[in-house]
Amino acid sequence: MGIAVVTGASSGIGAATARRLAADGWEVVAAARRLDRLGELAAASPRIRPCALDVTDPASVAALADAVPACDLLVANAGGAFDLAPVSEADLDDWARMYDVNVLGLVRTVQALLPALVGSGAGHIVMTGSTAGRWVYEGGGGYVAAKHAVAALRDTLRIELVESPVRVTEVAPGMVKTEEFSLVRFGGDAARAEAVYAGVEALTADDIADVIAWVASRPAHVNIDLVQVTPRQQASATKVVRRT
């Protein structure tokens, strides 16, 4: 175990991952914009330290790197979807926001923490991707494009870092029911957000945290390139069996 940085740690998969890694013995730097949420996480475990972070702000990312001079594991989890509009009607500001958070934010964070990860002698980057990085669906153009870019970044980093001691992994979930993902996507429309998961025993944030913890616990010579994980009822972006 060592020092782990988890971005997007104020809710959902990020918060669950911070809790799980701390329980496993990691010293966790939980990073996100909402410090009140991070305070709640830190209050629950002496192994969790909150740190303000906006991955879209280069100065904020640089401040994170200054606050964490040693890092063994980066869980680059910050991201999100902000629309479900067809390409013909897409708001390009929403697309730019998704690209900035999901892709450029990932690159900023990796660039800032990579020296510490290399310096650890056995660093590990685990990025939260999505089945949207491989599957397309109507209305998903902006998010799908961003998550395809994340998948490409994982492949590229794997090649570029193969001569270093840093491992690179993507964990790509399908339908995960968290308290905020779909609610944010649909602008706070709770009924529409809840309908996404109707009749499906969706994955939970803890399910994904369990996968991330397993990936991070492999021996240093073992690189898990990709873990794609879905509910049993989901076979593709469009093939979802819903029970009534």
Short mmCIF file of the C-alpha atoms (twelve columns), coordinates in Angstrom:
data_MODEL
# 
_entry.id   MODEL 
# 
loop_
_atom_site.group_PDB 
_atom_site.id 
_atom_site.type_symbol 
_atom_site.label_atom_id 
_atom_site.label_alt_id 
_atom_site.label_comp_id 
_atom_site.label_asym_id 
_atom_site.label_seq_id 
_atom_site.Cartn_x 
_atom_site.Cartn_y 
_atom_site.Cartn_z 
_atom_site.pdbx_PDB_model_num 
ATOM 1   C CA . MET A 1   0.000   0.000  0.000   1 
ATOM 2   C CA . GLY A 2   1.023   3.616  -0.254  1 
ATOM 3   C CA . ILE A 3   -0.425  7.013  -1.146  1 
ATOM 4   C CA . ALA A 4   -3.433  7.110  -3.456  1 
ATOM 5   C CA . VAL A 5   -5.013  10.166 -5.076  1 
ATOM 6   C CA . VAL A 6   -8.671  9.813  -6.057  1 
ATOM 7   C CA . THR A 7   -10.192 12.573 -8.185  1 
ATOM 8   C CA . GLY A 8   -13.908 13.196 -8.358  1 
ATOM 9   C CA . ALA A 9   -14.036 11.881 -4.791  1 
ATOM 10  C CA . SER A 10  -16.963 13.921 -3.492  1 
ATOM 11  C CA . SER A 11  -19.646 11.454 -4.611  1 
ATOM 12  C CA . GLY A 12  -20.434 8.244  -6.465  1 
ATOM 13  C CA . ILE A 13  -17.599 6.019  -7.655  1 
ATOM 14  C CA . GLY A 14  -14.932 8.417  -6.422  1 
ATOM 15  C CA . ALA A 15  -16.247 8.559  -2.865  1 
ATOM 16  C CA . ALA A 16  -16.760 4.793  -2.753  1 
ATOM 17  C CA . THR A 17  -13.231 4.234  -4.054  1 
ATOM 18  C CA . ALA A 18  -11.712 6.566  -1.475  1 
ATOM 19  C CA . ARG A 19  -13.507 4.693  1.315   1 
ATOM 20  C CA . ARG A 20  -12.525 1.290  -0.052  1 
ATOM 21  C CA . LEU A 21  -8.853  2.133  -0.565  1 
ATOM 22  C CA . ALA A 22  -8.640  3.625  2.933   1 
ATOM 23  C CA . ALA A 23  -10.195 0.457  4.361   1 
ATOM 24  C CA . ASP A 24  -7.555  -1.544 2.479   1 
ATOM 25  C CA . GLY A 25  -4.756  0.428  4.098   1 
ATOM 26  C CA . TRP A 26  -3.994  3.144  1.539   1 
ATOM 27  C CA . GLU A 27  -3.371  6.733  2.604   1 
ATOM 28  C CA . VAL A 28  -5.947  8.462  0.421   1 
ATOM 29  C CA . VAL A 29  -5.965  12.023 -0.876  1 
ATOM 30  C CA . ALA A 30  -9.621  12.593 -1.798  1 
ATOM 31  C CA . ALA A 31  -9.743  15.401 -4.363  1 
ATOM 32  C CA . ALA A 32  -12.781 17.237 -5.717  1 
ATOM 33  C CA . ARG A 33  -14.440 20.649 -5.896  1 
ATOM 34  C CA . ARG A 34  -16.905 20.147 -3.038  1 
ATOM 35  C CA . LEU A 35  -14.880 20.375 0.139   1 
ATOM 36  C CA . ASP A 36  -17.929 19.866 2.368   1 
ATOM 37  C CA . ARG A 37  -18.452 16.394 0.898   1 
ATOM 38  C CA . LEU A 38  -14.759 15.611 1.221   1 
ATOM 39  C CA . GLY A 39  -14.899 16.657 4.862   1 
ATOM 40  C CA . GLU A 40  -17.562 14.038 5.477   1 
ATOM 41  C CA . LEU A 41  -15.332 11.397 3.872   1 
ATOM 42  C CA . ALA A 42  -12.331 12.427 5.924   1 
ATOM 43  C CA . ALA A 43  -14.374 12.421 9.132   1 
ATOM 44  C CA . ALA A 44  -15.191 8.764  8.515   1 
ATOM 45  C CA . SER A 45  -11.572 7.604  8.154   1 
ATOM 46  C CA . PRO A 46  -8.234  8.879  9.485   1 
ATOM 47  C CA . ARG A 47  -6.636  7.570  6.282   1 
ATOM 48  C CA . ILE A 48  -8.535  10.042 4.055   1 
ATOM 49  C CA . ARG A 49  -7.231  13.578 3.521   1 
ATOM 50  C CA . PRO A 50  -9.378  16.082 1.598   1 
ATOM 51  C CA . CYS A 51  -7.888  18.267 -1.124  1 
ATOM 52  C CA . ALA A 52  -9.644  20.881 -3.265  1 
ATOM 53  C CA . LEU A 53  -9.432  20.107 -6.973  1 
ATOM 54  C CA . ASP A 54  -11.038 21.349 -10.176 1 
ATOM 55  C CA . VAL A 55  -9.566  19.284 -13.013 1 
ATOM 56  C CA . THR A 56  -10.610 21.956 -15.540 1 
ATOM 57  C CA . ASP A 57  -8.375  24.540 -13.808 1 
ATOM 58  C CA . PRO A 58  -4.631  24.119 -14.480 1 
ATOM 59  C CA . ALA A 59  -3.730  26.110 -11.350 1 
ATOM 60  C CA . SER A 60  -5.900  23.838 -9.199  1 
ATOM 61  C CA . VAL A 61  -4.270  20.728 -10.676 1 
ATOM 62  C CA . ALA A 62  -0.815  22.199 -10.083 1 
ATOM 63  C CA . ALA A 63  -1.769  22.894 -6.461  1 
ATOM 64  C CA . LEU A 64  -2.787  19.251 -6.071  1 
ATOM 65  C CA . ALA A 65  0.617   18.113 -7.324  1 
ATOM 66  C CA . ASP A 66  2.314   20.464 -4.857  1 
ATOM 67  C CA . ALA A 67  0.183   19.052 -2.033  1 
ATOM 68  C CA . VAL A 68  1.012   15.452 -2.971  1 
ATOM 69  C CA . PRO A 69  4.774   15.219 -3.622  1 
ATOM 70  C CA . ALA A 70  4.634   11.413 -3.278  1 
ATOM 71  C CA . CYS A 71  2.025   9.307  -5.051  1 
ATOM 72  C CA . ASP A 72  1.805   5.579  -5.717  1 
ATOM 73  C CA . LEU A 73  -1.690  5.355  -7.206  1 
ATOM 74  C CA . LEU A 74  -3.778  7.835  -9.188  1 
ATOM 75  C CA . VAL A 75  -7.447  6.984  -9.606  1 
ATOM 76  C CA . ALA A 76  -8.438  9.495  -12.283 1 
ATOM 77  C CA . ASN A 77  -12.174 9.365  -11.786 1 
ATOM 78  C CA . ALA A 78  -13.390 12.949 -12.321 1 
ATOM 79  C CA . GLY A 79  -15.855 13.154 -15.201 1 
ATOM 80  C CA . GLY A 80  -19.494 13.323 -16.122 1 
ATOM 81  C CA . ALA A 81  -22.173 13.525 -18.810 1 
ATOM 82  C CA . PHE A 82  -24.127 16.709 -19.383 1 
ATOM 83  C CA . ASP A 83  -26.630 15.987 -22.127 1 
ATOM 84  C CA . LEU A 84  -28.519 13.308 -24.052 1 
ATOM 85  C CA . ALA A 85  -29.243 15.246 -27.219 1 
ATOM 86  C CA . PRO A 86  -28.875 14.026 -30.804 1 
ATOM 87  C CA . VAL A 87  -25.884 15.392 -32.695 1 
ATOM 88  C CA . SER A 88  -28.163 17.585 -34.824 1 
ATOM 89  C CA . GLU A 89  -29.398 19.390 -31.707 1 
ATOM 90  C CA . ALA A 90  -26.319 19.206 -29.499 1 
ATOM 91  C CA . ASP A 91  -25.234 22.160 -27.405 1 
ATOM 92  C CA . LEU A 92  -21.545 22.446 -28.202 1 
ATOM 93  C CA . ASP A 93  -20.909 24.154 -24.883 1 
ATOM 94  C CA . ASP A 94  -22.066 20.924 -23.218 1 
ATOM 95  C CA . TRP A 95  -19.745 18.954 -25.484 1 
ATOM 96  C CA . ALA A 96  -16.813 21.227 -24.676 1 
ATOM 97  C CA . ARG A 97  -17.535 20.871 -20.969 1 
ATOM 98  C CA . MET A 98  -17.629 17.070 -21.232 1 
ATOM 99  C CA . TYR A 99  -14.358 17.019 -23.162 1 
ATOM 100 C CA . ASP A 100 -12.704 19.363 -20.676 1 
ATOM 101 C CA . VAL A 101 -13.744 17.331 -17.623 1 
ATOM 102 C CA . ASN A 102 -13.411 13.796 -18.993 1 
ATOM 103 C CA . VAL A 103 -10.406 14.163 -21.304 1 
ATOM 104 C CA . LEU A 104 -8.387  17.324 -20.716 1 
ATOM 105 C CA . GLY A 105 -8.912  17.024 -16.968 1 
ATOM 106 C CA . LEU A 106 -7.510  13.509 -17.111 1 
ATOM 107 C CA . VAL A 107 -4.480  14.674 -19.096 1 
ATOM 108 C CA . ARG A 108 -3.837  17.595 -16.740 1 
ATOM 109 C CA . THR A 109 -3.956  15.311 -13.708 1 
ATOM 110 C CA . VAL A 110 -1.713  12.657 -15.244 1 
ATOM 111 C CA . GLN A 111 0.840   15.244 -16.350 1 
ATOM 112 C CA . ALA A 112 0.917   16.825 -12.890 1 
ATOM 113 C CA . LEU A 113 1.292   13.599 -10.911 1 
ATOM 114 C CA . LEU A 114 3.354   11.540 -13.348 1 
ATOM 115 C CA . PRO A 115 6.744   12.576 -11.877 1 
ATOM 116 C CA . ALA A 116 5.619   11.368 -8.447  1 
ATOM 117 C CA . LEU A 117 4.199   8.153  -9.907  1 
ATOM 118 C CA . VAL A 118 7.464   7.432  -11.723 1 
ATOM 119 C CA . GLY A 119 9.430   8.373  -8.632  1 
ATOM 120 C CA . SER A 120 7.514   5.874  -6.513  1 
ATOM 121 C CA . GLY A 121 9.146   3.042  -8.455  1 
ATOM 122 C CA . ALA A 122 5.812   1.242  -8.910  1 
ATOM 123 C CA . GLY A 123 3.219   3.857  -9.805  1 
ATOM 124 C CA . HIS A 124 -0.214  3.062  -11.161 1 
ATOM 125 C CA . ILE A 125 -2.758  5.124  -13.101 1 
ATOM 126 C CA . VAL A 126 -6.314  3.796  -12.971 1 
ATOM 127 C CA . MET A 127 -8.732  5.820  -15.062 1 
ATOM 128 C CA . THR A 128 -12.509 5.522  -14.894 1 
ATOM 129 C CA . GLY A 129 -13.704 5.034  -18.433 1 
ATOM 130 C CA . SER A 130 -17.061 3.704  -19.572 1 
ATOM 131 C CA . THR A 131 -18.683 1.207  -21.880 1 
ATOM 132 C CA . ALA A 132 -19.416 4.429  -23.817 1 
ATOM 133 C CA . GLY A 133 -15.761 4.237  -24.793 1 
ATOM 134 C CA . ARG A 134 -16.662 1.220  -26.945 1 
ATOM 135 C CA . TRP A 135 -20.435 1.351  -27.459 1 
ATOM 136 C CA . VAL A 136 -22.412 4.129  -29.140 1 
ATOM 137 C CA . TYR A 137 -26.044 5.030  -28.555 1 
ATOM 138 C CA . GLU A 138 -28.528 7.635  -29.710 1 
ATOM 139 C CA . GLY A 139 -28.138 10.911 -27.888 1 
ATOM 140 C CA . GLY A 140 -24.784 9.904  -26.461 1 
ATOM 141 C CA . GLY A 141 -22.563 11.562 -29.052 1 
ATOM 142 C CA . GLY A 142 -20.776 14.008 -26.782 1 
ATOM 143 C CA . TYR A 143 -20.219 11.632 -23.874 1 
ATOM 144 C CA . VAL A 144 -19.379 8.729  -26.185 1 
ATOM 145 C CA . ALA A 145 -16.794 10.844 -27.999 1 
ATOM 146 C CA . ALA A 146 -15.219 11.872 -24.685 1 
ATOM 147 C CA . LYS A 147 -15.071 8.317  -23.345 1 
ATOM 148 C CA . HIS A 148 -13.689 6.993  -26.645 1 
ATOM 149 C CA . ALA A 149 -10.931 9.565  -26.143 1 
ATOM 150 C CA . VAL A 150 -10.319 8.227  -22.621 1 
ATOM 151 C CA . ALA A 151 -9.938  4.717  -24.054 1 
ATOM 152 C CA . ALA A 152 -7.462  6.049  -26.626 1 
ATOM 153 C CA . LEU A 153 -5.520  7.816  -23.886 1 
ATOM 154 C CA . ARG A 154 -5.250  4.590  -21.924 1 
ATOM 155 C CA . ASP A 155 -3.865  2.749  -24.952 1 
ATOM 156 C CA . THR A 156 -1.462  5.599  -25.725 1 
ATOM 157 C CA . LEU A 157 -0.197  5.952  -22.163 1 
ATOM 158 C CA . ARG A 158 0.318   2.206  -21.937 1 
ATOM 159 C CA . ILE A 159 2.724   2.394  -24.884 1 
ATOM 160 C CA . GLU A 160 4.413   5.594  -23.788 1 
ATOM 161 C CA . LEU A 161 4.999   4.426  -20.206 1 
ATOM 162 C CA . VAL A 162 5.940   0.802  -20.854 1 
ATOM 163 C CA . GLU A 163 9.618   1.520  -20.170 1 
ATOM 164 C CA . SER A 164 8.750   3.239  -16.891 1 
ATOM 165 C CA . PRO A 165 7.627   1.560  -13.646 1 
ATOM 166 C CA . VAL A 166 4.097   2.976  -14.096 1 
ATOM 167 C CA . ARG A 167 1.129   0.721  -14.846 1 
ATOM 168 C CA . VAL A 168 -1.948  1.983  -16.719 1 
ATOM 169 C CA . THR A 169 -5.463  0.596  -16.333 1 
ATOM 170 C CA . GLU A 170 -8.938  1.564  -17.482 1 
ATOM 171 C CA . VAL A 171 -11.998 0.434  -15.532 1 
ATOM 172 C CA . ALA A 172 -14.986 0.833  -17.830 1 
ATOM 173 C CA . PRO A 173 -18.405 0.441  -16.174 1 
ATOM 174 C CA . GLY A 174 -21.764 0.081  -17.841 1 
ATOM 175 C CA . MET A 175 -24.920 1.118  -15.992 1 
ATOM 176 C CA . VAL A 176 -23.965 2.329  -12.515 1 
ATOM 177 C CA . LYS A 177 -26.696 3.820  -10.356 1 
ATOM 178 C CA . THR A 178 -25.222 6.616  -8.278  1 
ATOM 179 C CA . GLU A 179 -26.917 9.508  -6.572  1 
ATOM 180 C CA . GLU A 180 -25.830 12.105 -9.139  1 
ATOM 181 C CA . PHE A 181 -24.672 10.865 -12.571 1 
ATOM 182 C CA . SER A 182 -28.019 10.765 -14.393 1 
ATOM 183 C CA . LEU A 183 -29.459 13.567 -12.275 1 
ATOM 184 C CA . VAL A 184 -26.681 15.865 -13.486 1 
ATOM 185 C CA . ARG A 185 -27.051 14.611 -17.039 1 
ATOM 186 C CA . PHE A 186 -30.740 15.507 -17.076 1 
ATOM 187 C CA . GLY A 187 -30.374 18.870 -15.395 1 
ATOM 188 C CA . GLY A 188 -31.903 17.794 -12.084 1 
ATOM 189 C CA . ASP A 189 -34.927 15.971 -13.564 1 
ATOM 190 C CA . ALA A 190 -35.232 13.231 -10.918 1 
ATOM 191 C CA . ALA A 191 -38.008 11.290 -12.668 1 
ATOM 192 C CA . ARG A 192 -36.070 11.106 -15.933 1 
ATOM 193 C CA . ALA A 193 -32.910 10.121 -14.104 1 
ATOM 194 C CA . GLU A 194 -34.665 7.345  -12.188 1 
ATOM 195 C CA . ALA A 195 -36.222 5.977  -15.399 1 
ATOM 196 C CA . VAL A 196 -32.753 5.129  -16.719 1 
ATOM 197 C CA . TYR A 197 -32.465 2.318  -14.165 1 
ATOM 198 C CA . ALA A 198 -36.091 1.153  -14.098 1 
ATOM 199 C CA . GLY A 199 -36.304 -2.638 -13.946 1 
ATOM 200 C CA . VAL A 200 -32.523 -3.105 -13.856 1 
ATOM 201 C CA . GLU A 201 -30.368 -4.224 -10.955 1 
ATOM 202 C CA . ALA A 202 -27.673 -1.732 -11.888 1 
ATOM 203 C CA . LEU A 203 -24.115 -1.705 -10.650 1 
ATOM 204 C CA . THR A 204 -23.364 0.346  -7.552  1 
ATOM 205 C CA . ALA A 205 -20.484 2.682  -6.817  1 
ATOM 206 C CA . ASP A 206 -19.186 0.078  -4.363  1 
ATOM 207 C CA . ASP A 207 -19.134 -2.535 -7.144  1 
ATOM 208 C CA . ILE A 208 -16.774 -0.349 -9.173  1 
ATOM 209 C CA . ALA A 209 -14.689 0.571  -6.124  1 
ATOM 210 C CA . ASP A 210 -14.233 -3.160 -5.529  1 
ATOM 211 C CA . VAL A 211 -12.883 -3.593 -9.073  1 
ATOM 212 C CA . ILE A 212 -10.550 -0.604 -8.724  1 
ATOM 213 C CA . ALA A 213 -9.230  -1.910 -5.403  1 
ATOM 214 C CA . TRP A 214 -8.590  -5.342 -6.938  1 
ATOM 215 C CA . VAL A 215 -6.761  -3.845 -9.922  1 
ATOM 216 C CA . ALA A 216 -4.629  -1.706 -7.604  1 
ATOM 217 C CA . SER A 217 -3.737  -4.705 -5.422  1 
ATOM 218 C CA . ARG A 218 -2.095  -6.749 -8.213  1 
ATOM 219 C CA . PRO A 219 1.674   -7.282 -8.016  1 
ATOM 220 C CA . ALA A 220 3.804   -4.587 -9.631  1 
ATOM 221 C CA . HIS A 221 4.680   -6.797 -12.612 1 
ATOM 222 C CA . VAL A 222 0.977   -7.349 -13.462 1 
ATOM 223 C CA . ASN A 223 -0.771  -4.722 -15.608 1 
ATOM 224 C CA . ILE A 224 -4.528  -5.086 -15.941 1 
ATOM 225 C CA . ASP A 225 -5.086  -3.132 -19.151 1 
ATOM 226 C CA . LEU A 226 -8.875  -2.978 -19.174 1 
ATOM 227 C CA . VAL A 227 -11.759 -4.145 -17.021 1 
ATOM 228 C CA . GLN A 228 -15.190 -3.672 -18.573 1 
ATOM 229 C CA . VAL A 229 -17.947 -4.411 -16.083 1 
ATOM 230 C CA . THR A 230 -21.697 -4.353 -16.637 1 
ATOM 231 C CA . PRO A 231 -24.877 -5.448 -14.883 1 
ATOM 232 C CA . ARG A 232 -25.913 -8.946 -15.902 1 
ATOM 233 C CA . GLN A 233 -29.014 -7.432 -17.526 1 
ATOM 234 C CA . GLN A 234 -26.973 -5.171 -19.833 1 
ATOM 235 C CA . ALA A 235 -25.373 -6.750 -22.899 1 
ATOM 236 C CA . SER A 236 -24.781 -3.589 -24.944 1 
ATOM 237 C CA . ALA A 237 -25.691 0.083  -24.997 1 
ATOM 238 C CA . THR A 238 -29.117 -0.763 -26.373 1 
ATOM 239 C CA . LYS A 239 -29.692 -4.362 -25.210 1 
ATOM 240 C CA . VAL A 240 -30.877 -4.018 -21.622 1 
ATOM 241 C CA . VAL A 241 -33.383 -6.471 -20.180 1 
ATOM 242 C CA . ARG A 242 -35.794 -4.651 -17.876 1 
ATOM 243 C CA . ARG A 243 -37.961 -6.513 -15.416 1 
ATOM 244 C CA . THR A 244 -41.407 -5.128 -14.704 1 
# 
